[in-house]
């Protein structure tokens, strides 16, 4: 089992008086700590036009992470594919991959927030088709020679030669989404799939089995990675770990409720808080290992678990301590 962390969102909680540049500096500091701790990956996330400054510039952020680290995998979990110009995205990802020395994974999804689509002038009803077109365009752009792809949603000549190419003319593409069509799209068209944090182990296992069946029956070759995303924390006790993470965890979940629901959310109700607490993985290193072992038993050794320790406003030192323990006391028990 591989073990990564994130998702860096660089949000400014109302009770956090730090400037945005300080929050971005925190991202680079925590990413460096993750590499020093021996973790396998760090990830950024994407949303737009939010008052708390939720990270919107995925490619600049990955470029900074590439320069600030040396070996760790860096990626997007998730970039909103329909909102990007495909050729420019191909160029930017290739550039970052060269800076990083072949360490980039591009996670993409269709998006679901109408306000973001409206602001970018992209019809939301085209989002699934635009994602599929984006994946095909990226792969064509990164291949040797001219594009040679007639993109449905991108007005570009097929004889355009996108440069630079990424290292090895390839960047792994991971697709998110929990619905069956999204999962099967990942099986056919991508190099990986990321399970949403709301999924139970049983739900993830069913989707992974579906992916394996699709790839086997349709003769899809190549390596494929299943990623699992879940919030959590490593502390001295279960109670201490929960108390440390919960304010930042509930904060970001309130913001997600607003993003996807379109209405302000001042407070999560008690039932939702109980659900979120049950979903999270937290406690002593031994308790965290025990819970992560259940994923390995269900999904096998090849799963890449993204342990989401970046909770806005928790504190840089606290996150670094958690990540240190994740790398030194949890990861070795899972490898």
Secondary structure, DSSP 8 states (H G I E B T S, - for coil): -EEEEEEE-----TT----HHHHHHHHHHHHHHHHHTT-SEEEE----S-TT-----HHHHHHHHHHH-SSSEEEES-EEGGGS-HHHHHHHHHHHHHHHTS-EEEEEE----HHHHHHHT--GGGHHHHHHHHHHHHHHHHSSSS-----SS----TT---SS--GGG--EEEEE--SHHHHHHHHHH-SEEEE-TT--HHHHHHHHHHHHHHHHHTT--S--EEEEEEEEEE-SSHHHHHHHHHHHHHHHHHHHHHHHHSS--SS--HHHHHHHHHH-EEESHHHHHHHHHHHHHHH-TT-EEEEE---TTS-HHHHHHHHHHIIIIIHHHH-
